[in-house]
Structure formats: C-alpha cells, structure tokens
Amino acid sequence: MEYGSIERELHIDATPEVVYEVISSPEHLREWWPDDVDLDPVPGATGSITFGDPASPDAKVEELTIVDADPPRRFSFRWVYDQGPATEANSLLVTFDLTPNEGGTRLRFTETGFREIGWEAAVLEEAYLDHVRGWDHFLPRLVTCADRLVAQR
C-alpha cells in the first residue's frame, strides 16, 4: 500500500467564504476538529491544537505552522513535527483547496509528507492509517459545522 498522501473531496452546501471560515477560524475549528485551538490563521504563524481536555496531562498537543492563508481559496498548514521550524522533511502538510461548485463549494483535502519524514515502515503505516481514520471521522463534521453556520445566518 502507498502511504504517501491522503486525499478527499467533499461537496459542501455553503459558499467558499463560509467554508474558509470553518477551516481556518479557531472558533469553528473547535466545533469539528480539535478540542482546543491557539492559532492566528495567517501565513508563517505558529500555534497549536489540542485533542482532549487541555487541563489534562493526557491531552495531545500538536504544533501547527500556517503555510497558506488565501481566503476563500486555500488554507494549509504543517503539523506533526517534534521541534520547529516545520519543514518538508519533518512535518505533514495539510491543504484545503476550495472552489465554487454547483451553488456550494468543492473542498479538496490533501495531507502529504508521510514518506518524507523518514519513519520506519511500521511507524509510517501506523501513522498513515491513524490519520486516515482521523480525517474520515473529522471531515464529515466539517460539513456539519458549515451547514450549521449557514443555517444560523
């Protein structure tokens, strides 16, 4: 099996502007992905996301570095690195590309860099499959969050 990238494509019944807000603003990220976010969504900014209770020693904290913030077309960041700065050789790159489509938005999601990190085969496979399961869980929640935001406006 190839463990190079994860790719998903979703149609969301919301404008690219709304979807961009959902994928880039800490307020909305907390609704569908991590439990806590400390992030300024501008290129070059660093921040963190937390899975689990931030006050718990068991919480998992991941550092992020924003690569692209081009509303409402693209938002990308590097994550899963032990020590900064994040580079192509030590982190994964997550990219959300948004295009208007049939009265809504086509979201193209990619996560790349698994092989570039240089993990041994078993670690690579475990990390890749863990991320596949994670994104398969969280991306539908992104759609639900966008739907809720549209309904509130």
N, CA, C and O atoms as a GROMACS GRO file, in nm:
protein
  612
    1MET      N    1   0.085  -0.119   0.000
    1MET     CA    2   0.000   0.000   0.000
    1MET      C    3   0.089   0.125   0.000
    1MET      O    4   0.196   0.127   0.060
    2GLU      N    5   0.041   0.226  -0.069
    2GLU     CA    6   0.115   0.353  -0.076
    2GLU      C    7   0.074   0.440   0.042
    2GLU      O    8  -0.044   0.466   0.063
    3TYR      N    9   0.173   0.486   0.119
    3TYR     CA   10   0.145   0.569   0.235
    3TYR      C   11   0.194   0.712   0.213
    3TYR      O   12   0.245   0.776   0.305
    4GLY      N   13   0.178   0.762   0.090
    4GLY     CA   14   0.232   0.893   0.058
    4GLY      C   15   0.141   1.010   0.088
    4GLY      O   16   0.186   1.113   0.136
    5SER      N   17   0.011   0.994   0.060
    5SER     CA   18  -0.080   1.107   0.083
    5SER      C   19  -0.221   1.057   0.108
    5SER      O   20  -0.258   0.946   0.070
    6ILE      N   21  -0.298   1.142   0.172
    6ILE     CA   22  -0.441   1.118   0.194
    6ILE      C   23  -0.513   1.226   0.115
    6ILE      O   24  -0.479   1.344   0.125
    7GLU      N   25  -0.611   1.186   0.036
    7GLU     CA   26  -0.686   1.282  -0.045
    7GLU      C   27  -0.835   1.256  -0.030
    7GLU      O   28  -0.880   1.141  -0.034
    8ARG      N   29  -0.909   1.361  -0.012
    8ARG     CA   30  -1.055   1.352  -0.003
    8ARG      C   31  -1.114   1.472  -0.078
    8ARG      O   32  -1.052   1.578  -0.088
    9GLU      N   33  -1.234   1.451  -0.131
    9GLU     CA   34  -1.305   1.560  -0.196
    9GLU      C   35  -1.448   1.559  -0.144
    9GLU      O   36  -1.513   1.455  -0.140
   10LEU      N   37  -1.495   1.677  -0.104
   10LEU     CA   38  -1.629   1.690  -0.047
   10LEU      C   39  -1.704   1.802  -0.116
   10LEU      O   40  -1.645   1.901  -0.159
   11HIS      N   41  -1.834   1.787  -0.127
   11HIS     CA   42  -1.918   1.899  -0.169
   11HIS      C   43  -1.988   1.952  -0.044
   11HIS      O   44  -2.043   1.875   0.034
   12ILE      N   45  -1.983   2.082  -0.026
   12ILE     CA   46  -2.044   2.145   0.091
   12ILE      C   47  -2.142   2.251   0.041
   12ILE      O   48  -2.108   2.333  -0.044
   13ASP      N   49  -2.263   2.248   0.094
   13ASP     CA   50  -2.367   2.343   0.055
   13ASP      C   51  -2.350   2.475   0.128
   13ASP      O   52  -2.437   2.518   0.204
   14ALA      N   53  -2.238   2.539   0.103
   14ALA     CA   54  -2.206   2.669   0.162
   14ALA      C   55  -2.108   2.737   0.067
   14ALA      O   56  -2.039   2.670  -0.011
   15THR      N   57  -2.101   2.867   0.072
   15THR     CA   58  -2.008   2.941  -0.013
   15THR      C   59  -1.864   2.913   0.030
   15THR      O   60  -1.839   2.874   0.144
   16PRO      N   61  -1.769   2.934  -0.061
   16PRO     CA   62  -1.628   2.919  -0.022
   16PRO      C   63  -1.591   3.008   0.096
   16PRO      O   64  -1.506   2.971   0.178
   17GLU      N   65  -1.652   3.126   0.107
   17GLU     CA   66  -1.623   3.216   0.219
   17GLU      C   67  -1.661   3.152   0.353
   17GLU      O   68  -1.586   3.161   0.450
   18VAL      N   69  -1.778   3.090   0.357
   18VAL     CA   70  -1.823   3.023   0.479
   18VAL      C   71  -1.733   2.903   0.510
   18VAL      O   72  -1.692   2.885   0.624
   19VAL      N   73  -1.702   2.823   0.409
   19VAL     CA   74  -1.618   2.705   0.430
   19VAL      C   75  -1.479   2.747   0.476
   19VAL      O   76  -1.420   2.684   0.564
   20TYR      N   77  -1.426   2.854   0.418
   20TYR     CA   78  -1.294   2.902   0.460
   20TYR      C   79  -1.296   2.940   0.608
   20TYR      O   80  -1.202   2.912   0.682
   21GLU      N   81  -1.402   3.004   0.650
   21GLU     CA   82  -1.416   3.041   0.792
   21GLU      C   83  -1.414   2.915   0.881
   21GLU      O   84  -1.352   2.914   0.986
   22VAL      N   85  -1.484   2.811   0.836
   22VAL     CA   86  -1.493   2.687   0.913
   22VAL      C   87  -1.357   2.618   0.924
   22VAL      O   88  -1.327   2.557   1.027
   23ILE      N   89  -1.274   2.625   0.820
   23ILE     CA   90  -1.146   2.553   0.822
   23ILE      C   91  -1.031   2.636   0.879
   23ILE      O   92  -0.922   2.583   0.902
   24SER      N   93  -1.053   2.767   0.900
   24SER     CA   94  -0.940   2.850   0.942
   24SER      C   95  -0.960   2.925   1.074
   24SER      O   96  -0.862   2.964   1.137
   25SER      N   97  -1.082   2.945   1.117
   25SER     CA   98  -1.101   3.023   1.240
   25SER      C   99  -1.102   2.930   1.362
   25SER      O  100  -1.170   2.828   1.361
   26PRO      N  101  -1.026   2.965   1.465
   26PRO     CA  102  -1.023   2.881   1.585
   26PRO      C  103  -1.161   2.849   1.641
   26PRO      O  104  -1.187   2.737   1.685
   27GLU      N  105  -1.251   2.948   1.639
   27GLU     CA  106  -1.386   2.927   1.691
   27GLU      C  107  -1.455   2.810   1.622
   27GLU      O  108  -1.516   2.726   1.688
   28HIS      N  109  -1.445   2.803   1.490
   28HIS     CA  110  -1.513   2.698   1.415
   28HIS      C  111  -1.431   2.569   1.411
   28HIS      O  112  -1.488   2.460   1.408
   29LEU      N  113  -1.299   2.578   1.410
   29LEU     CA  114  -1.217   2.457   1.415
   29LEU      C  115  -1.253   2.372   1.537
   29LEU      O  116  -1.262   2.250   1.529
   30ARG      N  117  -1.274   2.439   1.651
   30ARG     CA  118  -1.310   2.367   1.775
   30ARG      C  119  -1.441   2.290   1.761
   30ARG      O  120  -1.463   2.192   1.832
   31GLU      N  121  -1.527   2.335   1.672
   31GLU     CA  122  -1.657   2.269   1.655
   31GLU      C  123  -1.646   2.135   1.583
   31GLU      O  124  -1.730   2.047   1.603
   32TRP      N  125  -1.544   2.119   1.499
   32TRP     CA  126  -1.540   1.996   1.420
   32TRP      C  127  -1.410   1.916   1.432
   32TRP      O  128  -1.407   1.799   1.393
   33TRP      N  129  -1.303   1.976   1.483
   33TRP     CA  130  -1.176   1.902   1.482
   33TRP      C  131  -1.114   1.891   1.621
   33TRP      O  132  -1.148   1.797   1.692
   34PRO      N  133  -1.026   1.981   1.664
   34PRO     CA  134  -0.963   1.961   1.796
   34PRO      C  135  -1.052   2.014   1.907
   34PRO      O  136  -1.151   2.084   1.884
   35ASP      N  137  -1.015   1.979   2.029
   35ASP     CA  138  -1.089   2.029   2.145
   35ASP      C  139  -1.050   2.171   2.180
   35ASP      O  140  -1.129   2.245   2.239
   36ASP      N  141  -0.928   2.211   2.145
   36ASP     CA  142  -0.884   2.348   2.171
   36ASP      C  143  -0.788   2.391   2.060
   36ASP      O  144  -0.718   2.309   2.002
   37VAL      N  145  -0.787   2.521   2.032
   37VAL     CA  146  -0.704   2.577   1.925
   37VAL      C  147  -0.644   2.708   1.974
   37VAL      O  148  -0.712   2.792   2.032
   38ASP      N  149  -0.516   2.724   1.950
   38ASP     CA  150  -0.448   2.852   1.973
   38ASP      C  151  -0.377   2.884   1.842
   38ASP      O  152  -0.269   2.831   1.816
   39LEU      N  153  -0.438   2.970   1.761
   39LEU     CA  154  -0.390   2.986   1.625
   39LEU      C  155  -0.432   3.119   1.566
   39LEU      O  156  -0.548   3.160   1.579
   40ASP      N  157  -0.340   3.187   1.502
   40ASP     CA  158  -0.369   3.305   1.422
   40ASP      C  159  -0.355   3.259   1.277
   40ASP      O  160  -0.243   3.232   1.233
   41PRO      N  161  -0.464   3.249   1.201
   41PRO     CA  162  -0.460   3.188   1.068
   41PRO      C  163  -0.401   3.278   0.958
   41PRO      O  164  -0.469   3.314   0.862
   42VAL      N  165  -0.272   3.313   0.975
   42VAL     CA  166  -0.201   3.392   0.874
   42VAL      C  167  -0.070   3.320   0.839
   42VAL      O  168  -0.012   3.253   0.924
   43PRO      N  169  -0.024   3.334   0.714
   43PRO     CA  170   0.097   3.264   0.672
   43PRO      C  171   0.215   3.293   0.765
   43PRO      O  172   0.241   3.408   0.801
   44GLY      N  173   0.285   3.186   0.803
   44GLY     CA  174   0.402   3.197   0.889
   44GLY      C  175   0.373   3.189   1.037
   44GLY      O  176   0.464   3.168   1.117
   45ALA      N  177   0.247   3.205   1.074
   45ALA     CA  178   0.211   3.199   1.216
   45ALA      C  179   0.222   3.056   1.268
   45ALA      O  180   0.200   2.960   1.194
   46THR      N  181   0.257   3.043   1.394
   46THR     CA  182   0.260   2.913   1.459
   46THR      C  183   0.155   2.912   1.569
   46THR      O  184   0.119   3.016   1.623
   47GLY      N  185   0.108   2.795   1.601
   47GLY     CA  186   0.009   2.780   1.704
   47GLY      C  187   0.000   2.633   1.742
   47GLY      O  188   0.090   2.555   1.714
   48SER      N  189  -0.111   2.597   1.806
   48SER     CA  190  -0.127   2.458   1.847
   48SER      C  191  -0.273   2.420   1.849
   48SER      O  192  -0.363   2.504   1.859
   49ILE      N  193  -0.295   2.289   1.838
   49ILE     CA  194  -0.427   2.231   1.857
   49ILE      C  195  -0.413   2.125   1.965
   49ILE      O  196  -0.307   2.064   1.981
   50THR      N  197  -0.521   2.105   2.040
   50THR     CA  198  -0.520   2.009   2.150
   50THR      C  199  -0.636   1.913   2.135
   50THR      O  200  -0.750   1.953   2.114
   51PHE      N  201  -0.605   1.785   2.145
   51PHE     CA  202  -0.707   1.681   2.147
   51PHE      C  203  -0.719   1.631   2.290
   51PHE      O  204  -0.620   1.589   2.350
   52GLY      N  205  -0.841   1.637   2.345
   52GLY     CA  206  -0.862   1.601   2.484
   52GLY      C  207  -0.870   1.726   2.570
   52GLY      O  208  -0.853   1.838   2.520
   53ASP      N  209  -0.895   1.707   2.697
   53ASP     CA  210  -0.907   1.818   2.791
   53ASP      C  211  -0.772   1.889   2.804
   53ASP      O  212  -0.675   1.828   2.848
   54PRO      N  213  -0.765   2.017   2.766
   54PRO     CA  214  -0.638   2.089   2.771
   54PRO      C  215  -0.574   2.091   2.910
   54PRO      O  216  -0.452   2.107   2.923
   55ALA      N  217  -0.655   2.075   3.015
   55ALA     CA  218  -0.603   2.076   3.152
   55ALA      C  219  -0.549   1.940   3.194
   55ALA      O  220  -0.487   1.927   3.300
   56SER      N  221  -0.573   1.839   3.113
   56SER     CA  222  -0.531   1.703   3.148
   56SER      C  223  -0.389   1.674   3.099
   56SER      O  224  -0.351   1.719   2.991
   57PRO      N  225  -0.312   1.601   3.177
   57PRO     CA  226  -0.178   1.562   3.130
   57PRO      C  227  -0.185   1.464   3.014
   57PRO      O  228  -0.085   1.441   2.946
   58ASP      N  229  -0.301   1.405   2.990
   58ASP     CA  230  -0.318   1.310   2.880
   58ASP      C  231  -0.354   1.379   2.748
   58ASP      O  232  -0.361   1.314   2.644
   59ALA      N  233  -0.378   1.509   2.752
   59ALA     CA  234  -0.413   1.581   2.629
   59ALA      C  235  -0.299   1.571   2.528
   59ALA      O  236  -0.181   1.574   2.565
   60LYS      N  237  -0.335   1.558   2.401
   60LYS     CA  238  -0.236   1.552   2.293
   60LYS      C  239  -0.231   1.689   2.226
   60LYS      O  240  -0.330   1.734   2.169
   61VAL      N  241  -0.115   1.753   2.232
   61VAL     CA  242  -0.097   1.887   2.174
   61VAL      C  243  -0.010   1.873   2.050
   61VAL      O  244   0.097   1.812   2.055
   62GLU      N  245  -0.056   1.930   1.940
   62GLU     CA  246   0.020   1.931   1.815
   62GLU      C  247   0.048   2.076   1.775
   62GLU      O  248  -0.043   2.159   1.774
   63GLU      N  249   0.172   2.104   1.743
   63GLU     CA  250   0.209   2.237   1.694
   63GLU      C  251   0.170   2.248   1.547
   63GLU      O  252   0.174   2.149   1.473
   64LEU      N  253   0.135   2.368   1.504
   64LEU     CA  254   0.100   2.397   1.364
   64LEU      C  255   0.178   2.517   1.316
   64LEU      O  256   0.208   2.608   1.393
   65THR      N  257   0.211   2.518   1.188
   65THR     CA  258   0.266   2.636   1.122
   65THR      C  259   0.182   2.661   0.998
   65THR      O  260   0.170   2.574   0.912
   66ILE      N  261   0.124   2.779   0.987
   66ILE     CA  262   0.040   2.812   0.871
   66ILE      C  263   0.130   2.836   0.751
   66ILE      O  264   0.226   2.913   0.757
   67VAL      N  265   0.098   2.770   0.641
   67VAL     CA  266   0.175   2.784   0.516
   67VAL      C  267   0.104   2.881   0.422
   67VAL      O  268   0.164   2.979   0.378
   68ASP      N  269  -0.023   2.854   0.392
   68ASP     CA  270  -0.103   2.939   0.304
   68ASP      C  271  -0.232   2.978   0.373
   68ASP      O  272  -0.296   2.897   0.439
   69ALA      N  273  -0.269   3.104   0.357
   69ALA     CA  274  -0.398   3.154   0.403
   69ALA      C  275  -0.445   3.251   0.295
   69ALA      O  276  -0.414   3.370   0.299
   70ASP      N  277  -0.519   3.197   0.198
   70ASP     CA  278  -0.564   3.274   0.082
   70ASP      C  279  -0.716   3.265   0.073
   70ASP      O  280  -0.769   3.188  -0.007
   71PRO      N  281  -0.786   3.344   0.156
   71PRO     CA  282  -0.932   3.333   0.157
   71PRO      C  283  -0.993   3.380   0.025
   71PRO      O  284  -0.944   3.477  -0.032
   72PRO      N  285  -1.095   3.316  -0.023
   72PRO     CA  286  -1.156   3.192   0.025
   72PRO      C  287  -1.112   3.072  -0.059
   72PRO      O  288  -1.194   2.984  -0.086
   73ARG      N  289  -0.987   3.067  -0.101
   73ARG     CA  290  -0.943   2.962  -0.192
   73ARG      C  291  -0.859   2.852  -0.129
   73ARG      O  292  -0.878   2.734  -0.161
   74ARG      N  293  -0.768   2.886  -0.040
   74ARG     CA  294  -0.676   2.785   0.012
   74ARG      C  295  -0.635   2.817   0.154
   74ARG      O  296  -0.611   2.932   0.191
   75PHE      N  297  -0.627   2.710   0.233
   75PHE     CA  298  -0.573   2.718   0.368
   75PHE      C  299  -0.488   2.594   0.388
   75PHE      O  300  -0.535   2.482   0.367
   76SER      N  301  -0.362   2.613   0.429
   76SER     CA  302  -0.277   2.497   0.452
   76SER      C  303  -0.186   2.521   0.570
   76SER      O  304  -0.153   2.634   0.605
   77PHE      N  305  -0.146   2.410   0.630
   77PHE     CA  306  -0.056   2.418   0.746
   77PHE      C  307   0.029   2.292   0.754
   77PHE      O  308  -0.004   2.187   0.698
   78ARG      N  309   0.140   2.307   0.824
   78ARG     CA  310   0.227   2.193   0.855
   78ARG      C  311   0.204   2.156   1.000
   78ARG      O  312   0.184   2.242   1.085
   79TRP      N  313   0.207   2.026   1.027
   79TRP     CA  314   0.191   1.978   1.164
   79TRP      C  315   0.260   1.844   1.178
   79TRP      O  316   0.319   1.792   1.083
   80VAL      N  317   0.254   1.787   1.299
   80VAL     CA  318   0.317   1.660   1.333
   80VAL      C  319   0.469   1.673   1.319
   80VAL      O  320   0.533   1.601   1.242
   81TYR      N  321   0.524   1.765   1.393
   81TYR     CA  322   0.670   1.778   1.399
   81TYR      C  323   0.710   1.798   1.544
   81TYR      O  324   0.638   1.860   1.622
   82ASP      N  325   0.824   1.743   1.579
   82ASP     CA  326   0.868   1.748   1.718
   82ASP      C  327   0.924   1.883   1.758
   82ASP      O  328   0.892   1.935   1.864
   83GLN      N  329   1.006   1.939   1.672
   83GLN     CA  330   1.066   2.068   1.703
   83GLN      C  331   1.064   2.153   1.578
   83GLN      O  332   1.090   2.105   1.467
   84GLY      N  333   1.032   2.280   1.596
   84GLY     CA  334   1.025   2.372   1.483
   84GLY      C  335   1.161   2.414   1.438
   84GLY      O  336   1.259   2.384   1.507
   85PRO      N  337   1.172   2.480   1.329
   85PRO     CA  338   1.058   2.512   1.243
   85PRO      C  339   1.015   2.390   1.160
   85PRO      O  340   1.095   2.301   1.132
   86ALA      N  341   0.888   2.389   1.122
   86ALA     CA  342   0.836   2.281   1.039
   86ALA      C  343   0.893   2.293   0.898
   86ALA      O  344   0.897   2.402   0.841
   87THR      N  345   0.936   2.180   0.844
   87THR     CA  346   0.990   2.176   0.708
   87THR      C  347   0.927   2.060   0.632
   87THR      O  348   0.853   1.980   0.689
   88GLU      N  349   0.958   2.051   0.503
   88GLU     CA  350   0.909   1.939   0.422
   88GLU      C  351   0.962   1.806   0.473
   88GLU      O  352   0.899   1.703   0.453
   89ALA      N  353   1.077   1.807   0.538
   89ALA     CA  354   1.141   1.683   0.582
   89ALA      C  355   1.097   1.637   0.721
   89ALA      O  356   1.124   1.523   0.759
   90ASN      N  357   1.031   1.724   0.799
   90ASN     CA  358   0.998   1.684   0.936
   90ASN      C  359   0.851   1.701   0.973
   90ASN      O  360   0.817   1.690   1.091
   91SER      N  361   0.763   1.727   0.876
   91SER     CA  362   0.623   1.752   0.910
   91SER      C  363   0.530   1.707   0.798
   91SER      O  364   0.573   1.677   0.687
   92LEU      N  365   0.403   1.704   0.830
   92LEU     CA  366   0.299   1.673   0.732
   92LEU      C  367   0.236   1.805   0.687
   92LEU      O  368   0.224   1.899   0.766
   93LEU      N  369   0.195   1.810   0.562
   93LEU     CA  370   0.130   1.928   0.506
   93LEU      C  371  -0.016   1.897   0.479
   93LEU      O  372  -0.048   1.805   0.403
   94VAL      N  373  -0.105   1.974   0.542
   94VAL     CA  374  -0.249   1.962   0.519
   94VAL      C  375  -0.292   2.082   0.436
   94VAL      O  376  -0.261   2.197   0.469
   95THR      N  377  -0.364   2.054   0.327
   95THR     CA  378  -0.411   2.161   0.238
   95THR      C  379  -0.560   2.145   0.212
   95THR      O  380  -0.608   2.036   0.180
   96PHE      N  381  -0.632   2.256   0.225
   96PHE     CA  382  -0.773   2.263   0.188
   96PHE      C  383  -0.781   2.358   0.069
   96PHE      O  384  -0.752   2.476   0.082
   97ASP      N  385  -0.822   2.307  -0.047
   97ASP     CA  386  -0.845   2.390  -0.164
   97ASP      C  387  -0.995   2.401  -0.185
   97ASP      O  388  -1.066   2.299  -0.188
   98LEU      N  389  -1.044   2.523  -0.200
   98LEU     CA  390  -1.188   2.548  -0.212
   98LEU      C  391  -1.219   2.609  -0.348
   98LEU      O  392  -1.153   2.704  -0.391
   99THR      N  393  -1.320   2.554  -0.415
   99THR     CA  394  -1.366   2.614  -0.540
   99THR      C  395  -1.518   2.615  -0.541
   99THR      O  396  -1.582   2.522  -0.493
  100PRO      N  397  -1.577   2.723  -0.597
  100PRO     CA  398  -1.722   2.726  -0.609
  100PRO      C  399  -1.768   2.609  -0.696
  100PRO      O  400  -1.704   2.575  -0.796
  101ASN      N  401  -1.879   2.547  -0.657
  101ASN     CA  402  -1.926   2.430  -0.730
  101ASN      C  403  -2.075   2.409  -0.704
  101ASN      O  404  -2.116   2.387  -0.590
  102GLU      N  405  -2.156   2.416  -0.809
  102GLU     CA  406  -2.299   2.384  -0.802
  102GLU      C  407  -2.369   2.453  -0.685
  102GLU      O  408  -2.441   2.389  -0.609
  103GLY      N  409  -2.348   2.582  -0.670
  103GLY     CA  410  -2.413   2.657  -0.565
  103GLY      C  411  -2.353   2.639  -0.427
  103GLY      O  412  -2.406   2.691  -0.329
  104GLY      N  413  -2.246   2.566  -0.419
  104GLY     CA  414  -2.177   2.544  -0.292
  104GLY      C  415  -2.027   2.549  -0.313
  104GLY      O  416  -1.976   2.632  -0.389
  105THR      N  417  -1.957   2.460  -0.246
  105THR     CA  418  -1.811   2.458  -0.252
  105THR      C  419  -1.761   2.316  -0.268
  105THR      O  420  -1.808   2.224  -0.201
  106ARG      N  421  -1.664   2.300  -0.357
  106ARG     CA  422  -1.591   2.173  -0.365
  106ARG      C  423  -1.467   2.191  -0.279
  106ARG      O  424  -1.384   2.278  -0.306
  107LEU      N  425  -1.456   2.109  -0.176
  107LEU     CA  426  -1.338   2.112  -0.090
  107LEU      C  427  -1.251   1.993  -0.127
  107LEU      O  428  -1.293   1.878  -0.122
  108ARG      N  429  -1.128   2.025  -0.165
  108ARG     CA  430  -1.030   1.919  -0.192
  108ARG      C  431  -0.930   1.921  -0.076
  108ARG      O  432  -0.862   2.021  -0.053
  109PHE      N  433  -0.923   1.811  -0.006
  109PHE     CA  434  -0.836   1.795   0.110
  109PHE      C  435  -0.720   1.704   0.074
  109PHE      O  436  -0.739   1.599   0.013
  110THR      N  437  -0.599   1.744   0.111
  110THR     CA  438  -0.483   1.655   0.097
  110THR      C  439  -0.396   1.666   0.222
  110THR      O  440  -0.384   1.772   0.283
  111GLU      N  441  -0.337   1.555   0.257
  111GLU     CA  442  -0.234   1.552   0.362
  111GLU      C  443  -0.118   1.474   0.305
  111GLU      O  444  -0.132   1.357   0.268
  112THR      N  445  -0.003   1.538   0.297
  112THR     CA  446   0.115   1.477   0.236
  112THR      C  447   0.235   1.485   0.330
  112THR      O  448   0.232   1.555   0.431
  113GLY      N  449   0.340   1.411   0.294
  113GLY     CA  450   0.464   1.418   0.369
  113GLY      C  451   0.495   1.296   0.454
  113GLY      O  452   0.598   1.294   0.522
  114PHE      N  453   0.410   1.196   0.452
  114PHE     CA  454   0.432   1.079   0.537
  114PHE      C  455   0.566   1.012   0.509
  114PHE      O  456   0.641   0.980   0.601
  115ARG      N  457   0.596   0.992   0.383
  115ARG     CA  458   0.723   0.926   0.347
  115ARG      C  459   0.844   1.015   0.372
  115ARG      O  460   0.951   0.967   0.408
  116GLU      N  461   0.827   1.144   0.354
  116GLU     CA  462   0.939   1.238   0.366
  116GLU      C  463   0.993   1.247   0.509
  116GLU      O  464   1.110   1.279   0.529
  117ILE      N  465   0.909   1.219   0.608
  117ILE     CA  466   0.953   1.227   0.747
  117ILE      C  467   1.060   1.122   0.778
  117ILE      O  468   1.143   1.142   0.867
  118GLY      N  469   1.057   1.011   0.706
  118GLY     CA  470   1.160   0.910   0.725
  118GLY      C  471   1.130   0.809   0.835
  118GLY      O  472   1.222   0.745   0.887
  119TRP      N  473   1.003   0.794   0.869
  119TRP     CA  474   0.966   0.694   0.968
  119TRP      C  475   0.998   0.555   0.916
  119TRP      O  476   0.994   0.531   0.796
  120GLU      N  477   1.029   0.462   1.007
  120GLU     CA  478   1.046   0.323   0.967
  120GLU      C  479   0.910   0.271   0.922
  120GLU      O  480   0.808   0.330   0.955
  121ALA      N  481   0.908   0.162   0.846
  121ALA     CA  482   0.788   0.114   0.778
  121ALA      C  483   0.669   0.095   0.872
  121ALA      O  484   0.558   0.139   0.839
  122ALA      N  485   0.688   0.032   0.987
  122ALA     CA  486   0.576   0.007   1.078
  122ALA      C  487   0.519   0.137   1.135
  122ALA      O  488   0.398   0.151   1.148
  123VAL      N  489   0.606   0.231   1.168
  123VAL     CA  490   0.561   0.360   1.220
  123VAL      C  491   0.488   0.438   1.112
  123VAL      O  492   0.385   0.500   1.138
  124LEU      N  493   0.541   0.436   0.990
  124LEU     CA  494   0.478   0.503   0.876
  124LEU      C  495   0.337   0.448   0.854
  124LEU      O  496   0.242   0.525   0.842
  125GLU      N  497   0.324   0.317   0.850
  125GLU     CA  498   0.193   0.256   0.827
  125GLU      C  499   0.096   0.292   0.938
  125GLU      O  500  -0.019   0.328   0.912
  126GLU      N  501   0.140   0.283   1.063
  126GLU     CA  502   0.053   0.315   1.176
  126GLU      C  503   0.009   0.462   1.173
  126GLU      O  504  -0.109   0.492   1.193
  127ALA      N  505   0.103   0.553   1.149
  127ALA     CA  506   0.069   0.696   1.144
  127ALA      C  507  -0.027   0.725   1.029
  127ALA      O  508  -0.125   0.798   1.046
  128TYR      N  509   0.002   0.668   0.912
  128TYR     CA  510  -0.083   0.691   0.796
  128TYR      C  511  -0.226   0.643   0.822
  128TYR      O  512  -0.322   0.716   0.799
  129LEU      N  513  -0.239   0.520   0.870
  129LEU     CA  514  -0.372   0.465   0.895
  129LEU      C  515  -0.445   0.540   1.006
  129LEU      O  516  -0.567   0.557   1.000
  130ASP      N  517  -0.372   0.586   1.106
  130ASP     CA  518  -0.432   0.668   1.212
  130ASP      C  519  -0.487   0.799   1.155
  130ASP      O  520  -0.595   0.842   1.194
  131HIS      N  521  -0.413   0.861   1.065
  131HIS     CA  522  -0.459   0.986   1.004
  131HIS      C  523  -0.578   0.962   0.910
  131HIS      O  524  -0.670   1.043   0.905
  132VAL      N  525  -0.576   0.850   0.836
  132VAL     CA  526  -0.690   0.817   0.751
  132VAL      C  527  -0.816   0.805   0.837
  132VAL      O  528  -0.919   0.864   0.805
  133ARG      N  529  -0.807   0.729   0.945
  133ARG     CA  530  -0.923   0.713   1.035
  133ARG      C  531  -0.965   0.848   1.093
  133ARG      O  532  -1.084   0.879   1.100
  134GLY      N  533  -0.868   0.928   1.133
  134GLY     CA  534  -0.900   1.059   1.190
  134GLY      C  535  -0.972   1.149   1.092
  134GLY      O  536  -1.077   1.204   1.124
  135TRP      N  537  -0.917   1.163   0.972
  135TRP     CA  538  -0.981   1.251   0.874
  135TRP      C  539  -1.117   1.197   0.830
  135TRP      O  540  -1.209   1.275   0.805
  136ASP      N  541  -1.130   1.063   0.821
  136ASP     CA  542  -1.261   1.007   0.787
  136ASP      C  543  -1.365   1.037   0.895
  136ASP      O  544  -1.484   1.042   0.866
  137HIS      N  545  -1.321   1.056   1.017
  137HIS     CA  546  -1.410   1.095   1.126
  137HIS      C  547  -1.438   1.246   1.126
  137HIS      O  548  -1.552   1.289   1.140
  138PHE      N  549  -1.331   1.326   1.110
  138PHE     CA  550  -1.346   1.470   1.128
  138PHE      C  551  -1.400   1.545   1.006
  138PHE      O  552  -1.473   1.642   1.023
  139LEU      N  553  -1.367   1.503   0.884
  139LEU     CA  554  -1.412   1.579   0.767
  139LEU      C  555  -1.565   1.585   0.755
  139LEU      O  556  -1.617   1.691   0.720
  140PRO      N  557  -1.639   1.477   0.782
  140PRO     CA  558  -1.785   1.491   0.781
  140PRO      C  559  -1.836   1.592   0.886
  140PRO      O  560  -1.938   1.657   0.866
  141ARG      N  561  -1.765   1.603   0.997
  141ARG     CA  562  -1.802   1.702   1.099
  141ARG      C  563  -1.781   1.844   1.048
  141ARG      O  564  -1.854   1.935   1.086
  142LEU      N  565  -1.681   1.862   0.962
  142LEU     CA  566  -1.658   1.993   0.899
  142LEU      C  567  -1.781   2.032   0.817
  142LEU      O  568  -1.827   2.145   0.824
  143VAL      N  569  -1.835   1.936   0.740
  143VAL     CA  570  -1.954   1.961   0.659
  143VAL      C  571  -2.071   2.000   0.749
  143VAL      O  572  -2.144   2.095   0.719
  144THR      N  573  -2.090   1.927   0.858
  144THR     CA  574  -2.198   1.957   0.953
  144THR      C  575  -2.181   2.097   1.012
  144THR      O  576  -2.279   2.170   1.028
  145CYS      N  577  -2.059   2.133   1.045
  145CYS     CA  578  -2.032   2.266   1.100
  145CYS      C  579  -2.066   2.374   0.999
  145CYS      O  580  -2.127   2.475   1.035
  146ALA      N  581  -2.028   2.355   0.874
  146ALA     CA  582  -2.061   2.453   0.768
  146ALA      C  583  -2.212   2.464   0.750
  146ALA      O  584  -2.266   2.574   0.737
  147ASP      N  585  -2.281   2.350   0.750
  147ASP     CA  586  -2.427   2.351   0.739
  147ASP      C  587  -2.490   2.431   0.853
  147ASP      O  588  -2.581   2.510   0.830
  148ARG      N  589  -2.441   2.409   0.974
  148ARG     CA  590  -2.494   2.479   1.092
  148ARG      C  591  -2.469   2.630   1.081
  148ARG      O  592  -2.555   2.711   1.115
  149LEU      N  593  -2.352   2.666   1.033
  149LEU     CA  594  -2.319   2.807   1.018
  149LEU      C  595  -2.409   2.874   0.915
  149LEU      O  596  -2.454   2.986   0.935
  150VAL      N  597  -2.435   2.805   0.804
  150VAL     CA  598  -2.526   2.859   0.701
  150VAL      C  599  -2.665   2.876   0.759
  150VAL      O  600  -2.730   2.978   0.733
  151ALA      N  601  -2.712   2.780   0.835
  151ALA     CA  602  -2.847   2.785   0.893
  151ALA      C  603  -2.862   2.900   0.994
  151ALA      O  604  -2.971   2.954   1.012
  152GLN      N  605  -2.751   2.937   1.060
  152GLN     CA  606  -2.755   3.045   1.159
  152GLN      C  607  -2.757   3.184   1.096
  152GLN      O  608  -2.792   3.282   1.161
  153ARG      N  609  -2.718   3.192   0.970
  153ARG     CA  610  -2.707   3.324   0.906
  153ARG      C  611  -2.831   3.366   0.835
  153ARG      O  612  -2.836   3.475   0.778
   0.00000   0.00000   0.00000
